[in-house]
Amino acid sequence: MAETLIRGADYLITMDDTRQELAGADLLLRDGVIAEIGQGLRIEGEIVEAKGCVVTPGLVNTHHHLYQSMTRAVPGAQDALLFGWLQRLYPIWARMGPEHMFVSAQIGLAELALSGCSLSSDHLYLYPNGVRLEDTIHAAAELGLRFHPTRGSMSIGESDGGLPPDALVEREAAILEDCIRVVDAFHDPTEGAMCRVGLAPCSPFSVSRELMRDTALLARDKGVMLHTHLAENAEDVAYSQEKFGCRPGEYAESLGWLGDDVWHAHCVQLDGAEIDLFARSRTGVAHCPCSNCRLGSGIAPVRAMLDAGVPLGLGVDGSASNDSGNLAAEARQAMLLQRVARGADAMSPRAALELATRGGADVLGRPDCGRLMPGKRADVAIWDVSGVQSAGSWDPAALLLAGPTAVRDLFVEGRQVVRDGQITTIDLAAQVARQNHLAKGLAG
């Protein structure tokens, strides 16, 4: 029986059903789950002192493109809008192979872990040069993060009026066949799963109407979730109206892409009727504020979505459109943007932290994660609030106002992945050097 006691936390933010916060609390982890919360708990196993710290659930990232950590700050894409940004980067991504995917996934996930993230999704929609989804799955397993990869796809290339180069699109029959393969091989539907697989056509402008429908039918037959980009910016909405004769939310509805087994990335440009549609159908949204700022896409109507009852989590998006993968910083940005749009009372630091924990877990269909409660998974972030970033704070639990954006310690399924601010499971410095070498090769 593996046990760890996290002892004497200054504050323990549970994100449980009553949003309880405890002072001077202990947290007992046993065999991958939270066994007990209280004070004065005792064990014979490992003890991790948490005095001077705030303890939260591990953060949850609901949208990423891990491979993009190989292409940060690319000249020619630094100041482009979405469609031009894609056209600059597609030819570079077409030169990537399995090693690029593995290394970039480990770098991206390690960066997330250092920011307190214990569960991340990933949207991999290009498969050049022998790339397979398991390149990222093996990277996550070695690092030790809980993972929800999605088998993305693109089927409409430039010659057929799409954005991606023809070299990056696949035949739709082959896409569906590989979707079946990866779900059968890697999806674990059980509680506490370390890997679940979703199906995720890239976007309505890079796949056909038929593939969107067929993917939804396949996902429901297999019992897995659906994911895509939707209503990311004004160009996206204009494309939908021109090509499909309707707004993005209506297009999603016509294809069966609504429901509690679906989450859409961005949704910056949803209107009031679409927000109500998402709320009624319990369709989830991955809000990516830093990427939306970087690409000039706008401020997503997060407050309106939450008020309507839309399930909502946070995503860092790819590092080619964010340049960072810090989920704590993403949560702060989400809070600040809603205040810019709606006033200083539009989102509290605790509400933003809830989006980054419990909210994201629920969007991914993981009620076993994102909260500190007996019986839930032992995914725990420990934040040292005794340092300079929290000095003078009257409310150390308001981490997103005055607090660190890097964790001291992170546990995933009870295993310590970050200790004293350092990754414990892989040689991160070696992987950073490897990524820099591979990135130079792409640039050359």
N, C-alpha and C positions, 0 to 999 in steps of 0.2 A: 504494500500500500504506500503510494507516494504522497507525502504531505508537505505543505509549506504554510507557515503562519506569517502573514503580513501584520505586524504588530504596532499598535499605538499610533495610527494615522491621526494627524491633526484634524482632518476632515475626510469623511468617506461619503462621496456623492453616489448614491446607489442607482439612480434612475429606475427604481422599482415602481410598482403600480401607484404608490403614494408620493413618489419623488422624495423619499426620505433622505435626509442628510444627518450624519452622525459624527460626533466629536470624540476623539480619543478611542477610536474603534479598532478592532482586530478583524481580520478576514482569514478564514481557514480554507485552504485549497486542498482537495483530496481527489486523486485519480481523475484529474481533468475537469472537475466540477467544483463549484463553491459549496462547501460542506456546512459552514456556519459563519454567522456574523455576530459579534458581540464585544464584550470587554473582558479582559483577564483570561482569554483563552490560552490553553496550554497544549503543547505537543512535544514529542520526542524528536521530531524531524527538523528540517531547516527553518530558521527564523529570519525573516527580513524585517529590519527595523524601519518604521515609517514615520518616526517623529520628525516634524518639520516638513511633512509632505501632505499633499492632497491625493487621494486615491479615487480613481474613476473607472468605469468600464473601459475596456479597450475600445478605441475609436473604430468606426466602420466607414470604409470608402466604397461608394456605390457606382463610381464610373472612373475608368482609367484606360489609357492605351500605353501599357508598360514599355512597348518597343520604342516609344518616342523619347525615352530618356537617352537614346543614342543620338538624337538630333535636336539638341537644345540650341536656341539662339542662332539659328541658321540665317546667314545673310540672304536677303531677298524675301524672307518669310517673317522678319521681325516686325514689319509695319503693315502687313497685308491683312485684308479682310478674309473671311473664312474661305471662300471659293478660290481666291488667288493664293492664299496660304497653302491650300491643298495642292494646287497645281504646281507650286514651287517644290513641295516636299515629295509628292508621289514618285518622281523619278529616282530620288535618293532611296526611298524605302524599297523600291523595286530591286535594289542591289543587295538587300539584306538576306541573310540565310539563317539556319538553325542556331549557330553560335551567337549571332547578334541577338536573336530573340531570347535565348537563355540568359545571357549576361545582362541585357537591358532589363529583363524581368527581375533578376536578383537585385540590381542596383535600385530600380524603382520601388520594389517591395522593402528593401532595407531602409531606404529614405522614409517610406511610410512608417515602418516600425519605430524608427527613431523619433517620429512625431506622435507616437502613441497609438498607432493603428494596428489592430490585431486581425482584422478581417477585411479583405479587399476583393472587389470584383475586378475583371479586366475584359476589355472589348478588343479582341484581336480579329481584324477583318481582312488582313492580307497575308497571303501564303506563298511568297516567291521562293524559288530555289530550294525546294524541299522542306520548307518550314511546316511544322505541324503544331497543333494546340498544345501537345504535351511538352514542347520545349519550355513553355511557361509553367506548366503544371509541375514539372520536375524541379524547376528553379524555386517555386514556392515551397515545395515539400522539403527541399534541402535547407532552406532558410527557416522554416517552421511557422510560417503565417497561415492562417485559415484563408481559403482561396475559393472564389467563385468566378472562374474563367468562363467566357462566353465564346462560342464558335461563331465568329462573325463571317461576313461574306460580302463580295461585290461581284455583280454579274453583268453590268452595263458599262462598257468601256467607251472611249472617245469615239470610236468608229460608229457606235450606235447612239451617240448623242449624250453619253454620260460624262462625268468628270474624270474618273481614273483612266490612266493609260491602259490599253488593251492587255499589256503584259501582266497587269495586276488583277484582272478579273478571271473568274472561273466559270465553267459550265454549271448550270443550275442543277442538273442531275448529279454531278460530282459533289456539289456542295451538300445536297441533302444526304447523299450516301455517307459523306464524312461526318455530318452531324450525328447520324445514327451510330457510327463507329465510336466517336468520342464520348457520347452519352453512355453507351453500353460499357465502355472501358473504364471511365473515370468518375461518373456521377454517383455520389453516395447520398441517398435520400434520408438516411437515418439522422436522428437527433445527435448533435455533437460532431457531425461530419466535418472533416478537414478540407474536403473538396466537393463542391457541387458544380455542375456544368449547366450553362444556359445557352440558348440559341439567339443569334443577334445579327441579322442582316444590317449592313452598315447604316443605311439611311434610305429614305424613299427616292433619292435621286441617284442611287448607285446600284439598285436592284429592281427587278420587275415587280409589278403588282402580283403576278403569279407566285413568285418566290416568297413574297411577304405572306401570302395566304397559305402556301404549302408549308412554310416554316412554322406558322402558328398551329396548323393542324398536327404537324409532327411533334411539336413541343408538348401539346396537350395529350397526345397519345403516349408520350414518354414520361409525362409528369414533371417536366422541367420548365423553368421560367423563360420569358421572352424579353429582349432588350433591343433598343435601337436609338438613334438620334432623332429628335423631333423639334420643329419650330425653334431652331437655334438662333436664327437672326432674320432680318427682314427679307434677305435674299431667299432664304429657305421658304418663307411663307409665299413669296411671289412665285417661286418655282412650283409650289404645290397648286396654287390657284391657276397658273398657266397650263400645267401639264395634266392636272387631275380635276380641275374645275371646282375645287373646294379647299377649305383651310386644312392645315395638317391634322388637327384633332378629328375632323370629319373623315379624312382619309384613313386615319388609324381605325376609327370605328367601322368603316366599311370593310376593312380587311380582317376584323376580329382581333385587333390589337389593343383591346381594352380589357381590364380585369385585374384582380389581385395577384395574378401570375405574370403581370407585365410591368416593367418600369422603363420610362423614357428618359434619355439624357437631355439636359438643358431646359427645354420648354420656356425659353426666354420670352417668346412672342405669343404665348397662349392668350386668347381673349377670354372675356367673362363666361361666355357659353361653353368654351372648351374646358375651363376650370371646373365648372359645374358638372360637365360630362365626366371628367376624371374623378371628381369627388364621388359621384353616384356609383361609378363602376369600381372604385377603390384602386384605380390605376396609379402606380407610383411614379415619382419624379426624382431624378438625380440632379441636384442643383450644383453647378460648377462655377462659383462666382469669379474666381481669379481668371480662369480661361475666358469667361464671358467679357471681363474687362480687357484682357490682353488682345482679344480679337474684335473689340468694339461692338459686341453683339447686343449690349443693352443690359438692363437690370431686370432679372426675372421677377415676376409678381409673387414672391414667396409669401409675403404676409397674406395676400388674398388667397393663395392656395391653402395655406394652413387654416385660415379662418373658414374656408369652405369644407375642410376635412380631407384634402388631398394628402395621401401618404408621401412623405418627403424626407430624403436623406441628402448627404453631401458627397461630392466627388471632386477629386483634384484634377481630373481630366489628364490628357497626355502632357508630358513635359515639353513637347514642341509648341504647345499653346498656353502653358502655364509657366514653364521653366523651373518649377519647383514641385515637390510632391509632399508638402507638409500639411497634413490634415488639420492640425490644430490652427495653423495660420489660415486655412480655408474657412474654418468655422468662424474665426474672427472677422474675416472679410465678408462672409455672409451676413453677419450681424451689422457690420458697418454699412453695407450697401442698402439694407432695408431701412436703416436710420436716415441715410441720404435721401432715399425715395419717399419715406413715410413719416419721418420724425424720430426723435431720440428715444421715444417709447415704443417704437415699432418692433424691436426684438431685444430681449434681455440676454446677458451672457449665458445664463442657465438655459434659456430656450435654444440658443445656438448650439450649446453643448449637447442638448438633447437630440438635435438633428444629427450631430456627429456620432451619436452612440445608439440609443434606443431607436431613433427615427430611421437611421440607415439600416439597422438590423431588420427592422420590420419591413422595409422596402424590399430587402433581399429574401424575405420569407424565412428569417432566422430569429424567431422569438426566444430561442435558447441563448442568444447573444445580446450584447448591448445593454445589459443591466446587471447589477450586482445583487443577486438573490440566491438563497440556498436552492440548489438543484440546477442553476444555470451554469453555463460553461465558465471555466476559470480563465477568462480573458480579462486581464487587469493591467491598468496603467498607473504608475506611481510618479507623481510630479513633485519635485523638490521646490518648495516655496520659501526656502531659507536664503535664497540667493538674491543677487542684485535686481533681477527682473521683478521680483515681488516685494522688494524692500519698501516699507511704508504703506503697504496695502492694508486697508481696514477689513477686507473681505478676501482672504486668500483663496476661497472657493470660487470666486469670480475669475477663474483662470484666464478667460478670454479678454479681460480688461487689463489685468496686471499679473502676469505670470509667464512661466517659461512656455515655449512652443516645442521643446524637446523633453522627452521623458528621462527620468533617472533609470527606471526599470519597467520592463514590459513582460507580462506572462501571457502565453497563448496555450490554451488547453493545459494550464498548470506548469508549462515548461518555460523557463526564463530565456527569452530571446534577446532582451536588452538588459545589461547589468551595468550600472554606473555610467550610463550614456554610451555604452559600446555594444555592438552586435556580438553575440556569443556563439553563433552557430556556423558562421562562415568567415573566411578571411576577407573582410570587406575591402581593405586596402589593395589586396591583390586583384579583386574584381573591378575596382575603380581603375586601376592601371590597365587592366585588360579591356575595359570599355573605351578608355581614351585611345588605346591603340586601334581598336576596331573602328571607332568614329573617324579617326584620321584616314583610315583606309577608304571609308565611304566618301570622304571629302576629296580624296585624291582621284 
